[in-house]
Amino acid sequence: MKKIGGRTGHILVFTAVLLVISIIINNSTTVLKVIYPIKYKEYVFKHSQKNNIDPYLVFAIIKTESNFNPKAQSRKNAKGLMQITDETGKWAANKNKLENFKTEDLYNPEINILLGCWYIHWLMQQFNNDTDLVIAAYNGGNGNVNEWLKDKKFSSSGTSLEKIPFKETDNFVKKVKKYHDVYKGLYVKEF
């Protein structure tokens, strides 16, 4: 076998690198769709539409909360795709007139998404459709967000937050907003 060296070898390596870069660029959307999937779309679209909320926000919350694992459970015992606590699940199920609801039902993707979408809608009503406040309240609690809005250290206007004192909630808001932008960019023309 003849060894390729010198100028010819460098040209072949350079060509191979260009080819790989070209493949990555041309398939970047495909790669991103693997990283940011659309799963349970029939439930997300159905329940987001019913609750008049952005389905891509729901996908972003699911990606952040459970990475689409319907059996996910947090250290705080939040369950399922949208990481709903037992207390919130019982309250939301009652408001939605779900008969015979059990907290184990939070592992059921459709019930979890139904309750999660309803809860997002409820938060949207509480916070004048301010998505940043809704995302913060989804993670940190609406009571905390209302308190932060009253505190000049966190909100000079009383209507938006300049600072979120809970690091977990601050990171959650940033991540959901980033994922929301990605989901809209990847899928809004498809659905």
N, CA, C and O of each residue as an XYZ file, in Angstrom:
764
protein
N       0.842     -1.166      0.000
C       0.000      0.000      0.000
C       0.890      1.232      0.000
O       1.858      1.324      0.755
N       0.549      2.151     -0.842
C       1.355      3.356     -0.977
C       0.951      4.383      0.070
O      -0.237      4.646      0.251
N       1.912      4.956      0.752
C       1.676      5.969      1.769
C       1.427      7.311      1.096
O       2.150      7.720      0.187
N       0.376      7.986      1.572
C       0.072      9.313      1.046
C       0.715     10.323      1.980
O       0.466     10.306      3.186
N       1.508     11.169      1.449
C       2.185     12.153      2.292
C       2.286     13.482      1.589
O       1.812     13.661      0.467
N       2.909     14.401      2.274
C       3.157     15.714      1.697
C       1.880     16.457      1.352
O       0.874     16.385      2.058
N       1.957     17.161      0.255
C       0.868     18.038     -0.194
C      -0.415     17.248     -0.485
O      -1.502     17.698     -0.124
N      -0.310     16.093     -1.125
C      -1.484     15.303     -1.466
C      -2.208     14.843     -0.205
O      -3.438     14.869     -0.155
N      -1.461     14.422      0.811
C      -2.063     13.985      2.071
C      -2.793     15.123      2.761
O      -3.896     14.934      3.275
N      -2.191     16.293      2.776
C      -2.829     17.458      3.404
C      -4.108     17.851      2.667
O      -5.097     18.232      3.294
N      -4.089     17.761      1.358
C      -5.274     18.105      0.562
C      -6.396     17.113      0.849
O      -7.556     17.509      0.970
N      -6.065     15.833      0.958
C      -7.083     14.825      1.270
C      -7.679     15.041      2.667
O      -8.895     14.951      2.840
N      -6.845     15.321      3.645
C      -7.327     15.579      4.999
C      -8.206     16.829      5.001
O      -9.284     16.827      5.596
N      -7.753     17.890      4.343
C      -8.512     19.137      4.262
C      -9.865     18.895      3.593
O     -10.889     19.400      4.053
N      -9.864     18.124      2.511
C     -11.113     17.805      1.802
C     -12.049     16.998      2.694
O     -13.254     17.248      2.716
N     -11.506     16.040      3.424
C     -12.325     15.230      4.325
C     -12.939     16.087      5.425
O     -14.110     15.922      5.766
N     -12.148     17.000      5.980
C     -12.652     17.898      7.024
C     -13.756     18.777      6.464
O     -14.785     18.955      7.116
N     -13.573     19.326      5.282
C     -14.610     20.144      4.647
C     -15.883     19.339      4.408
O     -16.989     19.846      4.597
N     -15.726     18.102      3.998
C     -16.874     17.237      3.757
C     -17.650     16.995      5.057
O     -18.878     17.074      5.073
N     -16.938     16.703      6.131
C     -17.574     16.472      7.429
C     -18.295     17.743      7.895
O     -19.434     17.673      8.358
N     -17.648     18.887      7.776
C     -18.273     20.161      8.166
C     -19.524     20.402      7.332
O     -20.553     20.820      7.863
N     -19.444     20.146      6.041
C     -20.600     20.327      5.152
C     -21.762     19.423      5.568
O     -22.914     19.856      5.586
N     -21.459     18.181      5.898
C     -22.502     17.238      6.330
C     -23.138     17.724      7.629
O     -24.359     17.679      7.779
N     -22.316     18.185      8.563
C     -22.840     18.673      9.843
C     -23.731     19.890      9.616
O     -24.826     19.967     10.172
N     -23.276     20.833      8.814
C     -24.070     22.034      8.554
C     -25.378     21.677      7.857
O     -26.439     22.174      8.233
N     -25.306     20.831      6.859
C     -26.512     20.464      6.118
C     -27.479     19.630      6.952
O     -28.677     19.603      6.669
N     -26.981     18.964      7.957
C     -27.832     18.126      8.802
C     -28.015     18.704     10.202
O     -28.497     18.011     11.099
N     -27.636     19.962     10.398
C     -27.708     20.532     11.742
C     -29.137     20.530     12.266
O     -29.356     20.301     13.455
N     -30.111     20.781     11.402
C     -31.499     20.750     11.832
C     -31.870     19.341     12.279
O     -32.552     19.169     13.290
N     -31.432     18.350     11.545
C     -31.715     16.963     11.905
C     -31.086     16.627     13.256
O     -31.719     15.995     14.101
N     -29.851     17.050     13.452
C     -29.168     16.803     14.723
C     -29.902     17.513     15.855
O     -30.124     16.926     16.914
N     -30.280     18.772     15.638
C     -30.998     19.521     16.669
C     -32.344     18.875     17.005
O     -32.769     18.890     18.160
N     -33.008     18.314     16.005
C     -34.302     17.674     16.264
C     -34.146     16.397     17.092
O     -35.084     15.982     17.774
N     -32.980     15.780     17.037
C     -32.717     14.626     17.898
C     -32.510     15.111     19.341
O     -32.970     14.474     20.289
N     -31.822     16.232     19.495
C     -31.556     16.786     20.822
C     -32.811     17.421     21.416
O     -33.044     17.341     22.623
N     -33.624     18.057     20.558
C     -34.857     18.739     20.981
C     -36.052     18.077     20.290
O     -36.597     18.615     19.326
N     -36.446     16.923     20.785
C     -37.524     16.185     20.103
C     -38.911     16.756     20.384
O     -39.124     17.512     21.332
N     -39.822     16.369     19.537
C     -41.248     16.636     19.748
C     -41.861     15.272     20.074
O     -42.087     14.451     19.185
N     -42.121     15.049     21.344
C     -42.759     13.807     21.783
C     -44.083     14.161     22.436
O     -44.250     15.256     22.972
N     -45.015     13.232     22.388
C     -46.344     13.424     22.969
C     -47.055     14.620     22.337
O     -47.845     15.304     22.989
N     -46.761     14.860     21.052
C     -47.290     16.064     20.405
C     -48.809     16.087     20.345
O     -49.413     17.158     20.413
N     -49.443     14.908     20.218
C     -50.902     14.921     20.167
C     -51.489     15.468     21.464
O     -52.494     16.179     21.433
N     -50.879     15.149     22.597
C     -51.363     15.650     23.884
C     -50.982     17.115     24.081
O     -51.787     17.918     24.551
N     -49.753     17.448     23.717
C     -49.295     18.836     23.897
C     -50.138     19.787     23.058
O     -50.608     20.806     23.562
N     -50.330     19.465     21.789
C     -51.104     20.360     20.934
C     -52.573     20.422     21.374
O     -53.174     21.496     21.381
N     -53.136     19.295     21.734
C     -54.534     19.253     22.171
C     -54.750     20.117     23.418
O     -55.658     20.948     23.452
N     -53.915     19.918     24.436
C     -54.141     20.599     25.711
C     -53.612     22.025     25.725
O     -54.132     22.863     26.462
N     -52.595     22.319     24.931
C     -52.147     23.714     24.845
C     -53.181     24.548     24.097
O     -53.449     25.691     24.467
N     -53.758     23.976     23.047
C     -54.799     24.687     22.306
C     -56.020     24.920     23.195
O     -56.578     26.017     23.219
N     -56.427     23.893     23.916
C     -57.581     23.994     24.819
C     -57.370     25.095     25.860
O     -58.323     25.760     26.267
N     -56.111     25.286     26.293
C     -55.785     26.267     27.323
C     -55.213     27.569     26.768
O     -54.786     28.444     27.521
N     -55.210     27.682     25.438
C     -54.744     28.904     24.782
C     -53.326     29.294     25.206
O     -53.055     30.442     25.558
N     -52.423     28.295     25.162
C     -51.014     28.553     25.483
C     -50.139     28.046     24.344
O     -50.564     27.219     23.538
N     -48.931     28.547     24.290
C     -47.976     28.202     23.250
C     -47.489     26.760     23.439
O     -46.894     26.453     24.472
N     -47.726     25.874     22.474
C     -47.278     24.481     22.638
C     -45.759     24.360     22.730
O     -45.247     23.430     23.353
N     -45.039     25.292     22.115
C     -43.576     25.220     22.156
C     -43.043     25.570     23.539
O     -41.959     25.128     23.919
N     -43.800     26.363     24.291
C     -43.457     26.607     25.690
C     -43.638     25.313     26.482
O     -42.822     24.994     27.346
N     -44.689     24.581     26.193
C     -44.932     23.302     26.878
C     -43.811     22.319     26.559
O     -43.294     21.659     27.460
N     -43.429     22.214     25.291
C     -42.310     21.322     24.939
C     -41.035     21.738     25.674
O     -40.283     20.885     26.142
N     -40.792     23.047     25.777
C     -39.591     23.542     26.458
C     -39.622     23.190     27.945
O     -38.598     22.821     28.521
N     -40.788     23.304     28.559
C     -40.908     22.949     29.980
C     -40.711     21.448     30.168
O     -40.022     21.024     31.096
N     -41.305     20.651     29.305
C     -41.125     19.190     29.413
C     -39.657     18.819     29.218
O     -39.121     18.001     29.966
N     -39.011     19.406     28.228
C     -37.587     19.133     27.981
C     -36.771     19.475     29.227
O     -35.900     18.707     29.634
N     -37.057     20.630     29.830
C     -36.305     21.075     31.000
C     -36.611     20.224     32.223
O     -35.703     19.853     32.967
N     -37.882     19.916     32.433
C     -38.291     19.214     33.640
C     -37.921     17.731     33.648
O     -37.420     17.221     34.649
N     -38.166     17.042     32.538
C     -38.019     15.574     32.562
C     -37.273     15.002     31.368
O     -37.017     13.799     31.314
N     -36.922     15.853     30.411
C     -36.320     15.398     29.158
C     -37.178     14.305     28.512
O     -36.666     13.337     27.949
N     -38.506     14.492     28.611
C     -39.504     13.612     27.995
C     -39.571     12.221     28.613
O     -39.990     11.269     27.955
N     -39.163     12.101     29.866
C     -39.270     10.831     30.579
C     -40.567     10.834     31.399
O     -40.641     11.532     32.410
N     -41.585     10.077     30.991
C     -42.860     10.108     31.701
C     -42.786      9.530     33.113
O     -43.691      9.752     33.918
N     -41.742      8.808     33.417
C     -41.581      8.198     34.745
C     -40.649      9.010     35.654
O     -40.293      8.558     36.742
N     -40.263     10.189     35.212
C     -39.346     11.019     35.995
C     -39.963     11.383     37.342
O     -41.170     11.599     37.455
N     -39.104     11.444     38.364
C     -39.526     11.870     39.696
C     -38.385     12.673     40.309
O     -37.234     12.238     40.307
N     -38.717     13.843     40.830
C     -37.694     14.724     41.386
C     -37.430     14.396     42.854
O     -38.128     13.586     43.464
N     -36.409     15.046     43.400
C     -36.098     14.911     44.826
C     -37.265     15.407     45.673
O     -37.464     14.949     46.799
N     -38.034     16.347     45.124
C     -39.180     16.909     45.856
C     -40.475     16.153     45.541
O     -41.567     16.615     45.871
N     -40.342     14.995     44.903
C     -41.460     14.111     44.594
C     -42.392     14.649     43.495
O     -43.546     14.230     43.407
N     -41.901     15.567     42.666
C     -42.678     15.981     41.497
C     -42.606     14.843     40.490
O     -41.592     14.152     40.386
N     -43.704     14.654     39.746
C     -43.816     13.448     38.930
C     -44.099     13.743     37.466
O     -44.728     14.741     37.113
N     -43.607     12.833     36.627
C     -43.980     12.801     35.229
C     -43.306     13.836     34.356
O     -42.359     14.513     34.758
N     -43.829     13.933     33.149
C     -43.234     14.773     32.111
C     -43.063     16.229     32.529
O     -42.021     16.835     32.277
N     -44.091     16.788     33.171
C     -44.065     18.209     33.524
C     -43.751     18.422     35.003
O     -43.870     19.534     35.517
N     -43.349     17.345     35.683
C     -42.907     17.401     37.075
C     -43.906     18.129     37.963
O     -43.624     19.200     38.500
N     -45.060     17.532     38.100
C     -46.150     18.081     38.896
C     -46.133     17.418     40.271
O     -46.055     16.195     40.383
N     -46.207     18.242     41.313
C     -46.225     17.690     42.666
C     -47.602     17.079     42.950
O     -48.589     17.392     42.284
N     -47.638     16.206     43.951
C     -48.905     15.574     44.329
C     -49.951     16.628     44.684
O     -51.102     16.540     44.257
N     -49.543     17.619     45.463
C     -50.482     18.659     45.909
C     -51.055     19.429     44.713
O     -52.268     19.618     44.617
N     -50.186     19.869     43.811
C     -50.656     20.595     42.625
C     -51.494     19.682     41.742
O     -52.498     20.112     41.173
N     -51.086     18.429     41.628
C     -51.832     17.470     40.818
C     -53.252     17.263     41.333
O     -54.203     17.258     40.552
N     -53.397     17.092     42.643
C     -54.727     16.900     43.229
C     -55.598     18.138     43.015
O     -56.764     18.032     42.635
N     -55.023     19.300     43.261
C     -55.750     20.564     43.099
C     -56.178     20.759     41.644
O     -57.337     21.068     41.368
N     -55.226     20.574     40.707
C     -55.528     20.759     39.283
C     -56.525     19.708     38.793
O     -57.399     20.022     37.985
N     -56.406     18.468     39.268
C     -57.347     17.414     38.872
C     -58.757     17.761     39.355
O     -59.731     17.552     38.632
N     -58.860     18.282     40.557
C     -60.149     18.702     41.089
C     -60.734     19.838     40.235
O     -61.915     19.810     39.890
N     -59.920     20.816     39.902
C     -60.374     21.947     39.081
C     -60.803     21.484     37.684
O     -61.684     22.084     37.069
N     -60.176     20.416     37.190
C     -60.496     19.876     35.868
C     -61.532     18.756     35.929
O     -61.835     18.119     34.920
N     -62.067     18.527     37.120
C     -63.105     17.519     37.335
C     -62.686     16.119     36.854
O     -63.470     15.396     36.239
N     -61.434     15.763     37.150
C     -60.961     14.415     36.835
C     -61.402     13.488     37.958
O     -60.917     13.586     39.086
N     -62.305     12.608     37.647
C     -62.809     11.688     38.663
C     -61.799     10.574     38.927
O     -61.074     10.151     38.026
N     -61.762     10.119     40.145
C     -60.900      9.008     40.559
C     -59.413      9.276     40.323
O     -58.645      8.340     40.100
N     -59.007     10.529     40.370
C     -57.598     10.867     40.178
C     -56.771     10.326     41.333
O     -57.134     10.468     42.501
N     -55.645      9.699     40.980
C     -54.659      9.245     41.954
C     -53.335      9.898     41.576
O     -53.081     10.149     40.398
N     -52.498     10.173     42.560
C     -51.227     10.845     42.253
C     -50.361     10.014     41.305
O     -49.527     10.572     40.592
N     -50.541      8.710     41.284
C     -49.806      7.871     40.329
C     -50.189      8.205     38.887
O     -49.434      7.918     37.958
N     -51.372      8.817     38.701
C     -51.809      9.229     37.363
C     -50.901     10.306     36.777
O     -50.934     10.564     35.574
N     -50.093     10.931     37.625
C     -49.167     11.952     37.123
C     -48.088     11.344     36.222
O     -47.405     12.064     35.494
N     -47.938     10.023     36.272
C     -47.004      9.345     35.368
C     -47.646      9.050     34.005
O     -46.959      8.643     33.068
N     -48.937      9.253     33.901
C     -49.640      9.074     32.629
C     -49.399     10.330     31.782
O     -49.797     11.421     32.192
N     -48.758     10.204     30.613
C     -48.422     11.392     29.824
C     -49.602     12.310     29.525
O     -49.475     13.529     29.638
N     -50.743     11.748     29.149
C     -51.855     12.638     28.803
C     -52.377     13.394     30.022
O     -52.644     14.593     29.936
N     -52.523     12.718     31.137
C     -53.011     13.399     32.340
C     -52.001     14.438     32.804
O     -52.381     15.548     33.176
N     -50.729     14.094     32.787
C     -49.691     15.024     33.203
C     -49.699     16.277     32.332
O     -49.628     17.394     32.845
N     -49.784     16.093     31.020
C     -49.787     17.233     30.101
C     -51.080     18.029     30.236
O     -51.056     19.259     30.190
N     -52.211     17.339     30.402
C     -53.484     18.035     30.610
C     -53.382     18.962     31.823
O     -53.727     20.141     31.736
N     -52.907     18.427     32.956
C     -52.809     19.216     34.178
C     -51.729     20.290     34.076
O     -51.913     21.406     34.560
N     -50.610     19.955     33.450
C     -49.539     20.939     33.281
C     -49.963     22.111     32.407
O     -49.654     23.260     32.723
N     -50.665     21.837     31.318
C     -51.145     22.911     30.440
C     -52.191     23.768     31.154
O     -52.189     24.993     31.041
N     -53.081     23.103     31.886
C     -54.074     23.858     32.644
C     -53.383     24.776     33.655
O     -53.772     25.931     33.825
N     -52.356     24.248     34.320
C     -51.632     25.028     35.331
C     -50.907     26.214     34.698
O     -50.908     27.310     35.259
N     -50.294     26.006     33.548
C     -49.644     27.121     32.848
C     -50.680     28.192     32.507
O     -50.426     29.383     32.684
N     -51.843     27.767     32.020
C     -52.913     28.724     31.707
C     -53.321     29.497     32.961
O     -53.499     30.715     32.916
N     -53.465     28.792     34.062
C     -53.830     29.425     35.331
C     -52.779     30.462     35.724
O     -53.124     31.560     36.162
N     -51.500     30.119     35.569
C     -50.421     31.063     35.867
C     -50.433     32.247     34.892
O     -50.156     33.380     35.288
N     -50.750     31.988     33.634
C     -50.844     33.081     32.652
C     -51.903     34.093     33.086
O     -51.701     35.300     32.954
N     -53.010     33.613     33.595
C     -54.057     34.518     34.083
C     -53.571     35.302     35.299
O     -53.863     36.490     35.437
N     -52.838     34.642     36.167
C     -52.302     35.291     37.373
C     -51.293     36.388     37.034
O     -51.249     37.427     37.693
N     -50.489     36.151     36.008
C     -49.355     37.035     35.718
C     -49.493     37.752     34.377
O     -48.498     38.002     33.696
N     -50.731     38.080     34.000
C     -50.983     38.907     32.814
C     -50.274     38.411     31.557
O     -49.792     39.217     30.761
N     -50.206     37.109     31.375
C     -49.570     36.490     30.208
C     -48.083     36.812     30.087
O     -47.519     36.708     28.997
N     -47.443     37.197     31.179
C     -45.997     37.455     31.174
C     -45.284     36.106     31.283
O     -45.218     35.509     32.358
N     -44.758     35.643     30.165
C     -44.155     34.307     30.100
C     -43.008     34.134     31.089
O     -42.869     33.066     31.686
N     -42.185     35.165     31.274
C     -41.066     35.050     32.219
C     -41.570     34.789     33.640
O     -41.033     33.944     34.355
N     -42.609     35.528     34.036
C     -43.165     35.326     35.381
C     -43.825     33.960     35.502
O     -43.732     33.310     36.543
N     -44.488     33.529     34.443
C     -45.143     32.221     34.448
C     -44.104     31.111     34.608
O     -44.290     30.189     35.401
N     -43.024     31.205     33.860
C     -41.967     30.185     33.958
C     -41.369     30.183     35.365
O     -41.145     29.123     35.948
N     -41.115     31.374     35.904
C     -40.565     31.468     37.258
C     -41.534     30.867     38.274
O     -41.116     30.148     39.182
N     -42.823     31.158     38.125
C     -43.826     30.638     39.053
C     -44.000     29.135     38.895
O     -44.254     28.436     39.876
N     -43.867     28.631     37.678
C     -43.991     27.186     37.446
C     -42.947     26.446     38.284
O     -43.221     25.376     38.827
N     -41.759     27.019     38.384
C     -40.685     26.373     39.127
C     -40.639     26.800     40.593
O     -40.520     25.962     41.487
N     -40.732     28.094     40.830
C     -40.509     28.619     42.175
C     -41.766     28.868     42.991
O     -41.685     29.175     44.180
N     -42.927     28.738     42.360
C     -44.192     28.959     43.047
C     -44.735     30.359     42.826
O     -43.994     31.341     42.862
N     -46.029     30.436     42.599
C     -46.637     31.741     42.331
C     -46.582     32.649     43.557
O     -46.464     33.866     43.411
N     -46.665     32.087     44.751
C     -46.558     32.897     45.970
C     -45.205     33.575     46.070
O     -45.125     34.753     46.421
N     -44.147     32.851     45.768
C     -42.803     33.443     45.794
C     -42.672     34.544     44.749
O     -42.135     35.613     45.035
N     -43.161     34.285     43.542
C     -43.060     35.297     42.487
C     -43.813     36.565     42.897
O     -43.318     37.670     42.677
N     -44.985     36.420     43.481
C     -45.739     37.594     43.942
C     -44.965     38.363     45.010
O     -44.981     39.594     45.020
N     -44.295     37.656     45.897
C     -43.468     38.318     46.920
C     -42.275     39.027     46.289
O     -41.944     40.146     46.681
N     -41.631     38.392     45.325
C     -40.475     39.011     44.664
C     -40.878     40.278     43.926
O     -40.123     41.250     43.890
N     -42.072     40.266     43.335
C     -42.545     41.447     42.611
C     -42.765     42.636     43.550
O     -42.681     43.786     43.119
N     -43.043     42.370     44.823
C     -43.253     43.435     45.805
C     -41.939     43.964     46.393
O     -41.916     45.015     47.033
N     -40.862     43.234     46.171
C     -39.575     43.558     46.779
C     -38.697     44.325     45.784
O     -38.383     43.812     44.710
N     -38.304     45.549     46.141
C     -37.502     46.414     45.256
C     -36.132     45.809     44.924
O     -35.513     46.191     43.931
N     -35.660     44.873     45.746
C     -34.387     44.203     45.439
C     -34.502     43.338     44.188
O     -33.509     43.070     43.512
N     -35.729     42.904     43.886
C     -35.927     41.985     42.774
C     -36.743     42.583     41.632
O     -36.651     42.133     40.490
N     -37.551     43.611     41.954
C     -38.425     44.206     40.946
C     -38.604     45.697     41.219
O     -39.243     46.083     42.199
N     -38.043     46.522     40.357
C     -38.213     47.969     40.545
C     -39.593     48.426     40.100
O     -40.108     49.428     40.598
N     -40.201     47.687     39.153
C     -41.502     48.090     38.603
C     -42.688     47.446     39.312
O     -43.801     47.971     39.267
N     -42.456     46.329     39.958
C     -43.552     45.581     40.550
C     -44.310     44.729     39.543
O     -45.270     44.045     39.898
N     -43.876     44.773     38.286
C     -44.555     43.995     37.237
C     -43.629     43.008     36.533
O     -44.098     42.110     35.833
N     -42.325     43.167     36.712
C     -41.370     42.224     36.122
C     -40.212     42.041     37.098
O     -39.998     42.858     37.994
N     -39.481     40.966     36.906
C     -38.371     40.656     37.801
C     -37.045     40.990     37.132
O     -36.771     40.552     36.014
N     -36.228     41.768     37.829
C     -34.858     41.998     37.355
C     -33.911     40.925     37.897
O     -32.875     40.628     37.302
N     -34.293     40.359     39.033
C     -33.462     39.339     39.671
C     -34.373     38.292     40.299
O     -35.407     38.616     40.884
N     -33.972     37.046     40.168
C     -34.699     35.942     40.802
C     -33.797     35.402     41.906
O     -32.697     34.925     41.626
N     -34.250     35.472     43.163
C     -33.366     35.097     44.270
C     -33.084     33.601     44.403
O     -32.098     33.221     45.035
N     -33.915     32.756     43.828
C     -33.661     31.318     43.874
C     -32.818     30.939     42.659
O     -33.261     31.095     41.521
N     -31.615     30.447     42.897
C     -30.722     30.079     41.787
C     -31.359     29.020     40.887
O     -31.265     29.106     39.663
N     -32.008     28.020     41.494
C     -32.654     26.963     40.703
C     -33.718     27.555     39.777
O     -33.802     27.181     38.607
N     -34.522     28.469     40.293
C     -35.586     29.085     39.493
C     -34.987     29.980     38.418
O     -35.465     29.987     37.284
N     -33.949     30.733     38.758
C     -33.285     31.587     37.766
C     -32.741     30.741     36.615
O     -32.923     31.083     35.447
N     -32.077     29.639     36.948
C     -31.548     28.736     35.911
C     -32.671     28.100     35.105
O     -32.552     27.937     33.890
N     -33.762     27.739     35.776
C     -34.906     27.136     35.109
C     -35.484     28.109     34.073
O     -35.747     27.718     32.936
N     -35.676     29.351     34.458
C     -36.224     30.355     33.539
C     -35.318     30.506     32.319
O     -35.797     30.516     31.185
N     -34.025     30.622     32.548
C     -33.079     30.788     31.432
C     -33.122     29.575     30.494
O     -33.141     29.729     29.272
N     -33.138     28.384     31.069
C     -33.133     27.169     30.263
C     -34.428     27.031     29.465
O     -34.387     26.734     28.271
N     -35.580     27.243     30.112
C     -36.862     27.121     29.412
C     -36.950     28.141     28.281
O     -37.426     27.813     27.194
N     -36.501     29.370     28.518
C     -36.556     30.401     27.471
C     -35.666     30.016     26.287
O     -36.045     30.204     25.131
N     -34.495     29.483     26.581
C     -33.593     29.037     25.510
C     -34.236     27.898     24.721
O     -34.252     27.923     23.491
N     -34.763     26.902     25.430
C     -35.402     25.773     24.764
C     -36.633     26.216     23.981
O     -36.902     25.701     22.895
N     -37.370     27.160     24.527
C     -38.558     27.681     23.841
C     -38.163     28.280     22.490
O     -38.806     28.018     21.474
N     -37.114     29.075     22.490
C     -36.621     29.660     21.233
C     -36.195     28.573     20.244
O     -36.488     28.662     19.052
N     -35.508     27.555     20.743
C     -35.059     26.460     19.874
C     -36.260     25.725     19.286
O     -36.303     25.471     18.082
N     -37.232     25.383     20.125
C     -38.414     24.658     19.632
C     -39.178     25.466     18.594
O     -39.605     24.922     17.576
N     -39.354     26.752     18.842
C     -40.059     27.580     17.857
C     -39.263     27.627     16.551
O     -39.835     27.510     15.467
N     -37.953     27.798     16.658
C     -37.120     27.864     15.460
C     -37.109     26.580     14.652
O     -37.069     26.611     13.422
N     -37.144     25.456     15.345
C     -37.085     24.165     14.650
C     -38.420     23.712     14.085
O     -38.464     23.105     13.015
N     -39.518     24.000     14.795
C     -40.774     23.321     14.466
C     -41.935     24.214     14.067
O     -42.924     23.702     13.543
N     -41.869     25.509     14.284
C     -43.052     26.342     14.090
C     -43.582     26.275     12.646
O     -44.787     26.408     12.434
N     -42.723     26.075     11.675
C     -43.171     25.995     10.289
C     -43.771     24.621      9.936
O     -44.466     24.475      8.931
N     -43.489     23.627     10.780
C     -43.980     22.271     10.516
C     -45.384     22.028     11.044
O     -46.146     21.257     10.460
N     -45.727     22.679     12.141
C     -46.998     22.387     12.811
C     -47.862     23.646     12.865
O     -48.974     23.609     13.392
